[in-house]
Amino acid sequence: MISTEKKSKVIAELQTGKDDTGSPAVQVGILTERIKELTEHLKQNKHDFMARRGLLQAVGKRKRLLKYLASKDGEAYLALIKKLGLRK
């Protein structure tokens, strides 16, 4: 599970306004951190299939959010994937 400090750091980096905690960019950033943590967990625990399922669900949700963001604002999408180090 992502720590509160790490989550608030990601929100602070990606928010567009003072109270922005739920925009697609922020959600993608939080999911990216969670995916990184789950990936590290699965390197240690290869047979944790529930964590693997959670990882696949998080990847799918991030993919859908990125698709939505690309359709609404292409420039923001490109800036976000560059900032997070994701592939298209």
Steps between C-alpha positions, in 0.01 A plus 500: 500500500627845414595711801323824581819703462573358156140552392495864612834558325360365171186713540709812565707437186208440265211712627383791289336699780511523876216253559567269205526143630289307251588617151602227254865610515511465879322165487750371241790616718363321807434183301853513358650506849274215607600298193868552583447374855301197385766416244768503768280286726448244224873474436534370856173301513455327166201293610287785638228474239260742669767771486557411134127542435504836677799605292321411176190688612707810585677485162164474322355792693807714429473409132135609489577828677787574261275424203240741638761769560641457148154544348423813705837678505782357290764746620430426867517127421841531334632716784375252760653190341828684458495611865417151629732320259230290335487368147220587259 
